Amino acid sequence: MSLPPTIVWFRDDLRLHDNPALDAAAHSGAPLVLLYILDDQTDGVRPLGGAARWWLDKSLRSLGGAVADLGGTLTLRRGPSAEVLADLVTEVGADRIVWNRRYSGARLVDQSIKTDMQAKGVRCDSFHAATLIEPFAMSPAPGGGYKVYFPFWRALKAQAVDPGPLPPPDRLFSAAARSDVLKGWGLHPSAPDWSAGLHQSWTPGEPAARERLSAFVATGLKGYSDERNRPDIESTSRLSPYLRWGEVSPWAVWRSARAAVESGVANERDVEKFLSELAWRDFSQHLLFHDPEMTRRSWKRQFDDIAWRSPEAEIEAWRRGRTGVPIVDAGMRELWTTGWMHNRVRMIAASFLTKHLLVHWSVGENWFWDTLVDADEANNAASWQWVAGSGADAAPYFRIFNPSLQGERFDPDAVYVRRWVSELRDLPAKTIHDPATILLGDYPSPIVDLAHGRQRALAAFAKLKTDRASLEGSA
């Protein structure tokens, strides 16, 4: 007698290796419905931005091919997840659904689905796959989460347990189910197709993720601690979109980096720094788990009360890389072209928007959500708030990056700026980072005087501090 089908619900885990939900279902002996749902309707599930939709299109093609190579079929459905699953359970007669856990507001959707399905006699099993340690597994005190990174990092190293690698299934036996046609979802941009730069820069999918990891460990880990802030050289892993989409697991990255020490390819200092950067993903998920409103409101709520500006022309200049500040413009043009930006430059560009222009961090967060191929709810919001000073373990409000000095320090020969701001390619490195020295007709004048912008921000933040002290004193 054949077993009823099991639905394997893929989400942000588009891989066959190290996929515990898939592994559990494949070993059950039941026929499988390997399902991806494009859900842009359910409350609590944030619709994807344009660059992320482009990546998803290519990643699903890759996953579908890998599944087919093992004899299975990837089923695609679009709509509210609860409705799609209910319909599919009835259609195929499934008695079990498995998935890997999410920790954003979408976890409430998962909890509701589990409750409803189990009431109907459908078993639901969830697994840990997206982080090094689950957000609810660590706490400095009962009922509360970590608010500072380095204690979190120390606790993670002490408590996280490597689950060990999981190979992909040998074979996949799929139950028959109707599937949408991926092209019909319109994930790839058209009219116009603006994705040429993304196509030139990235190859989405699990095979490319594993190749990128191997290449970085072999040649990129050495010197990482000293060079990771340099946008002018290949100094970072560029694994962030693959981790965001779950095309490689964080534990696979961890194991590969630790193996590099054991084999002598990299030293302990470089690997420790790299792994501490990897763990910021976990810290961001930890923060969002304990404050589900973090993507919409300041983690330090009082920061929403600042008299933020809304200078639309300046914001648009920032989005298009036309601020007149070279390192900021280089970063924003890299983002628009490739769907990615070096992390140091992300901080510089974010500081310029939130401090020099005094624009609320959510404006930048929304733009990055739409334009980054690695746009992740937890990382994006936590990182923007760290720079703005409104987040956990944030840079102090009075820390304002000077973009000229940052450019001189981290792009000393102006290689990065010249690569992305072609108008400045003939200027000497000693002057290219100073907006005050650039007088070119085809390059814009600075949209803000850096000294004035800095003082305006300090005054606004200082007023917030004074007002809050006054309120607390009168309470």
N, C-alpha and C positions, 0 to 999 in steps of 0.2 A: 504494500500500500504506500503510495507516494505521500510525502509530507506537504502540507500547505506551504505556499511561498513565503519568503521573508523579504521585506522591503529594506534595502540598504539606502539610507537617505544621505547622499553627499551634500556638503555645504561648503565650508571653507577648508576642505581636506581633500583636495583633488589629486589624490595619489593612491597607488596600490601598495607601496612599501609602508611599513610602520602605520598601518591603518587598523586600529583594534576593532572598530565596528565591522569593517569588511572581513577581517580575519575571523571574528566570532561567527559571523553569518556563513562564511564559506566553509567553516569546519562543522556546521550543524547538519550538513547533508541536504538541506532544503533547497529547492530552486529559488533563485534570487531575482528580485526586481531591483536593478541598480539605477537609482533615481536621482536626478537633479531637478529642483524646483526653482524657477525664476520667480521670486516673490517680491513684487514691488507694490503690493497693496496692503499687506498686513501691518497694523500699527505695531511699532516696536522693531520693525525690520526696515532699516534705512535704505532707500533706493540707491543703487549704485551710480557713481559719477561716470562721465564719458570715457575716461581713460581706463577705469576699472571694467567697464562693459567691453571695451576692446580686448582687454586681457582675458576676461572670462570666455569670450568667444573662442579664442585660440586655445585656452586651457581645456575647455570642454571637447574641442576637436581632438586634442592630444589624448585626453582621458578616454574618449570614445574609441580611439584607435587601439589603445592599450588593452581596454576591456575586450574588444573584438579579437585581438590576438590570442586571448585566453579562452575564446569561445563564447563570450557573453555579449550582451547588448546594453548600451547605456540608454535609459529612458529619460526623456525630457518632457517636463510639463511646466506650464506657466499659470500662475494664479495664487490666491491665498493658500498658504501651506496646509492649514487645517482642512480646507475643502478639497484640495488636490489629494491629500492622503486618504481622506474618508472615501472619496470616489474610487481611488485606486485599490484600497482594501476590498471594497465591494466587487470591483471589476475582476480582480485576480484571485480573490478568496484568501488573502494573506492573513496570517494569524500572529505575525510578529513584525515590528519595525525596530531597526537599530540605527543609531547615529552617534557621532562624536560631539561632545558637549560644546556649547557656546556660552560666553560669560557676559555679553552685553545685554541690552534690554531684550534681545531676541530669546534669551533664556526663559523669559516669562511665557513667550509663545510656545516654546518646547514643553514647559511644564503643563500648560493648558492642554496641549495635544496629548501628552502622556496621560493626563487625568481622563480626558474624554475617551481615548482609545481603550484604555484599560477597563473603563466602565462598560465598553462594548465587547470585552473579552479578547482584545488584541494586546498582546504583550509588547511592551516598549522597553528597550535596554539602551542606555547611553554609556559612553566611554570617554576616558581622558586621552586627548590626542594633540591638543593645540598649544599647550604650554609646557614648561619644564615642571611646574608644580601648580596645582589648581588654586585659584584665588582664595577659596574658603579653607584651604589646608594649612594656612599660616596666619598667625595673629600675635601681635606683641602683648595683647591683653584680651580677656574675654569680651566678645561682641564687637571688636573693633579691628580695623585693618592698619597696615603700616602707612605712615605718612612721610617717611624719609627713606630715600633709596638705599643708602649704605647699610643700615640695619636689616633692611629687607634682603639685600644681596648676601649678607653674612648668613642670615637664616635660611635662605634658599640653598646655599652651598651645603649647609649642615643637614637640611631636611629632605631635599629633593632626591628621589631614588630613580635611577635609570631603569626604565622598564625592560630594556633590552630590545634589540632590533626584531622587527617582524617582517619576514619575507612576504612577497606578494603571493596570492593563491596560485597553485599549479594550474587549476582550471576554474572557469566560472560557468555555472549552468544557469541560464536565465529563463525565467518564466515569460511567456508571451504577454506583452503589454503594448498598448498604443503609445506612440511617442511623437512629440512635436518635431518639426524640422528646424534644426538650429538656425539656419539662415533666416527663417521666418521670424525669429526673435528680433532681428534688426540690431544686434549688438555692435556689429561693425559699422562705423560711421559712413554716411553717404550724403551727397548733396550739401556740402562737399565732403569728400573723404580726406580728413586732416591727419590721418594716422601714419603717413609715410615715415616720419621720424621715429615713431614707436616701433614700427616694423624693422627699421634699420638697427634699432638699439636693443631689441629684446626678442627672445624666443621663449614664449610661455610653455608650460608643461613640465611634468615630472622628469622626463629624461634631461631636459635642459637644466633643471634645478640641480640634479645630481652631478651633471658635468660642471656646472658653475661652482658647486661646493668643492669638488675635487681639484679644480684649477686654482681656486683661492687658497686652499690648504697647501697645495704644492708650491705656490709662488707668491701668494699675497700675505700670508700670516707673518712672515719674517719682516720685521720692521714696523708692524702694524701699530704698536703703541706710540711710536714717534711720528708716524706719517699719516695716521687716520684722519687728521684734520686738514690735509692738503687736497683741495679740489683740482689742482693742476696736474696731479699724477694719479695713477690707478692705485688708490690707497685703501679702499674699502671693499667689502665682500660683494656688494650689489646683490645680496641674497634677499633683501627686504620684500620684493614682490612675490618671490617664491615662498617665503614664510607666510606672507599675508594670505595667499591662496591655498596654503597647505600642500604645496607641491613637494615640499621637503619638510620633515618634522624638525622641531627644535632640538630634540634629542639626537637626531642624526647629525646635525651640525655640531652639537656638543661633543659627541663621540669622535667625530673626524678631527676636531681641533685638539682634543686631548691626545689622540693617536699621533698627531704631529709632534708633540713633545716627546712621546715615547720613542718615536723613530728618529728623533734628532732633526726633523725638518724645521721646527720652530722652537723658540725658547719659552720658558715658563712665563716670563713677563709679558710677551706679546699675546700668548694664548689667554692668560688671565684677563688682560684688558679686553680682548675680543669677546670672551665669554661674559664679562661684566656688561658689555654693550648689548649682547644678545639678551641678557636678563632684563634689560629695560622694557622689552616686550611684555614680560611677565608682570613687571611692576605696573605698567599701564593697564593691563587687564585687571590686576588687583585693585587699582584705584577705581576703575569703572564698575567693577563688581560691587564695591562698597558704596559707590555714589553713581547710580544709573543716570542721573541728570547731568553728569560731567560733560557730555557732548553738547549740551544746550546752555548750561549755566556755569558761571565761574565756580571752581572748586572752593575758593575763598569767596563766598557769595557777595561780600561787600564790594568786590571789584566791579560788579555789574552796576554799581551806583556812581562810578566815575562819569564825569561829563565827557564821554567819548565823542569824537568828531565823526561826521559822515561826509567827508569831502569827495564826492563821486568822481570828479576829474582826477584827483590824486590817486584814488583807489584804482581807477582804470589804468592810469599810468604805471602803477605798481604791478598790476596783473600782466601788462603787456611788455614789461621790461623797458619802460621809457621814463624812469624816474630821474635820470641824469646822475645817478650814483652807480658807477661801473660794476662793482661786485654784486650789488643787488640786481641790476639789470641782467647781468650774466646768468645769475641763478634763475631768474624768472623766465628767461628765454630758454635755458636748458630744460626747465620744467615743461614749458609749452611744447617744445620740440620732442622731448624724449619721454615725458611722463614721469620724470624722476629728477631729483636734485640732491647734490652732495649734502650730507647732514650739517656740516659746518655752515654752508651757505644757507641752508634752511633756517638756521638760527639767526643769521645775519639779516636775511630778508624778513623774517618774522619780527625781529626786534625793530627794524626800520618801520614796519607798518604799525605795530602796537605802541611804539615809543615815539619815534620821530614824527609820525603822522597822527598819533594818538587815536587810532582806530581800534575798535573792539576786536579781540582775538577771533571771535566767531566769524568775522568777515574773511579773514585769511584761512581759517579752518575750512570754511565752505568752499573756497577756491581750490585749496589743496585736495579736498575730497573729490572735486570734479576732475582734477587734472593729474593726480598721482596714480600710477599703476599699482602702487603699494598702499593706497589709501585704506587705513584701518581705523575703525571708530575709536578704539582705546588709544593707540599710539598717536593718532592725529590730534585728538583733543588734549591729551596729556602733554604732548610736546609743545603745542601752541600755548597752553597755559603755563608751562614751565618758563618759556621765554617772556610771556606777558607779566609774570610775577603773581598770577592769580591761582596757580596750581600747587600741588603737593611738592614739597622739596624744591620749590621754584627758585629761580634766580631772584635775588632781592629786587624790589621795584626800582631801586636806584641804580641797578646795573643796566646800563644802556650801551649796547655794542656800538662802537664807532666804526662805521663801515669802511672808512678809508684806512684806518689802522689795521682792521681785520684783513683787508685785502693785501696790504703790504706784508703782513705777517704770514698769511697762509697761501698767498699767491705771489710770492716775491718777484718772480720774473714776468708776471702778468700773463702767463700762458693761458690760464683759465678765462680771464676777461677777454683776451684777444680771440679765443676760440668762439665765444658766444656773442661778443659785441664787435662785429666786424668794422664798425665805423672807427674804432679806436686801435685797429691792428697796427698802425704805423707810429703810434705814440711810444715814447720811451717808458720803460718799466718804472723809473723813478718818479714819474708824474702821473701815470695812468690811473692810479687809484684815488687821486685827489680831485673831486669834482670842480674845485675852484680854479684848477689849472687848465680845464678842458674848454676850449673855445672853438668848437667845430659846428659848422652850420647844419650838418645832418645828424648831430647828436644833441639831445635836449639839454637845456640848462637844468640844474637841480630843482625839483619841485618844492623843496624845503631847504632852508639854511640849517645845516646839521646842528650848529650850536643853539639856534633858536628852538628847533624841535626838541632838543634835549632838555632845555630849560623849561619849556612848556610841559613836557611830560613829568619832570620832577615836581613842578608846581602842582599838577593835577594829583599826583600820587601823594604828595605831602598833605594836600588838602583832605584827601580821603582819610589819611592817618589822623589828622587833627579832628575832623568831624566825628570819626569813630570814637576817639578818646573822649570827646565832649559828650557824646551820647551815653557812653559807658559810665561817665562821671555823674550824669544826671539821673541814671537809672535807680 
